[in-house]
Amino acid sequence: MRLRRLLTIALLLFLATPGVALAHEAPENDQSKWVMADWMIDTFFIFSGIAFVAFLAAWKAGHFHELEKQAGIALLVEEEDYYTPDWALDEEEWADGHAER
């Protein structure tokens, strides 16, 4: 009975003071200083490896062949000029002869 009472008191003290019972600082040693760097380098190698495999798959599928010819196609498309504002195309702007139209 006395052991049960002592265990109950110890458990109540343990639960009443979790900050004291469970909180502690991580031990500082040579290995713990590199934990974040290890995680970052592992992640870099994993993602760069996946990207390299995806690049090789795209290369083998032919997505990077004849890029010079593919780039020229976009230049041949005629479309409206959305970027030049209307005021820049007014005749009055060009009337002073400073620029050729």
C-alpha positions as CSV (number, residue, x, y, z in Angstrom):
1,M,0.0,0.0,0.0
2,R,2.8,2.4,0.9
3,L,4.6,1.6,-2.5
4,R,1.4,2.3,-4.3
5,R,1.0,5.7,-2.5
6,L,4.6,6.6,-3.3
7,L,4.1,5.7,-7.0
8,T,0.9,7.8,-7.1
9,I,2.7,10.8,-5.6
10,A,5.7,10.4,-8.0
11,L,3.3,10.1,-11.0
12,L,1.4,13.2,-9.9
13,L,4.6,15.1,-9.4
14,F,5.8,13.9,-12.8
15,L,2.5,15.0,-14.5
16,A,2.3,18.3,-12.6
17,T,5.7,19.4,-13.7
18,P,6.2,18.3,-17.3
19,G,8.5,21.2,-18.1
20,V,10.9,20.2,-15.4
21,A,10.5,16.5,-16.0
22,L,10.6,16.4,-19.8
23,A,12.2,19.6,-21.0
24,H,16.0,19.6,-21.5
25,E,18.4,21.0,-23.9
26,A,19.8,18.9,-26.6
27,P,23.3,17.7,-25.9
28,E,25.9,19.7,-27.8
29,N,28.6,17.5,-29.4
30,D,30.4,17.3,-32.7
31,Q,27.7,15.3,-34.4
32,S,24.7,17.4,-33.2
33,K,26.3,20.5,-34.8
34,W,25.9,19.0,-38.3
35,V,22.3,17.7,-38.0
36,M,20.7,20.5,-40.0
37,A,23.5,20.5,-42.6
38,D,23.1,16.7,-43.0
39,W,19.4,17.1,-43.5
40,M,19.8,19.8,-46.1
41,I,22.5,18.0,-48.1
42,D,20.4,14.8,-48.1
43,T,17.4,16.7,-49.4
44,F,19.5,18.4,-52.0
45,F,20.8,15.1,-53.3
46,I,17.4,13.5,-53.3
47,F,15.7,16.3,-55.3
48,S,18.6,16.9,-57.6
49,G,18.7,13.1,-58.3
50,I,15.0,13.1,-59.1
51,A,15.4,16.1,-61.3
52,F,18.3,14.5,-63.2
53,V,16.3,11.3,-63.8
54,A,13.4,13.4,-65.1
55,F,15.7,15.3,-67.4
56,L,17.2,12.1,-68.8
57,A,13.7,10.7,-69.3
58,A,12.7,13.9,-71.2
59,W,15.9,13.8,-73.2
60,K,15.3,10.2,-74.2
61,A,11.7,11.0,-75.1
62,G,13.0,13.6,-77.6
63,H,11.8,16.8,-76.0
64,F,15.1,18.6,-76.4
65,H,15.8,17.7,-80.1
66,E,15.9,20.5,-82.7
67,L,15.5,23.3,-80.2
68,E,16.7,25.9,-82.7
69,K,13.8,25.0,-85.1
70,Q,11.3,25.0,-82.3
71,A,12.3,28.4,-81.1
72,G,11.8,29.9,-84.5
73,I,8.1,28.8,-84.7
74,A,7.1,31.3,-81.9
75,L,8.6,34.2,-83.9
76,L,6.5,33.4,-86.9
77,V,3.2,33.8,-85.0
78,E,1.4,37.0,-85.9
79,E,-0.6,38.4,-82.9
80,E,-1.8,41.7,-81.6
81,D,0.7,43.9,-79.8
82,Y,-0.5,43.8,-76.2
83,Y,2.5,45.5,-74.6
84,T,2.8,48.8,-76.4
85,P,0.3,51.3,-75.0
86,D,-2.0,53.3,-77.3
87,W,-0.5,56.6,-76.4
88,A,2.9,55.4,-77.7
89,L,1.4,54.8,-81.2
90,D,-0.2,58.1,-81.6
91,E,0.8,60.1,-84.6
92,E,1.3,63.2,-82.5
93,E,4.1,61.5,-80.6
94,W,6.0,60.9,-83.9
95,A,5.3,64.3,-85.5
96,D,8.4,66.0,-84.2
97,G,10.6,63.8,-86.3
98,H,12.8,62.5,-83.5
99,A,12.1,58.9,-84.2
100,E,11.2,56.8,-87.2
101,R,8.1,54.8,-87.2
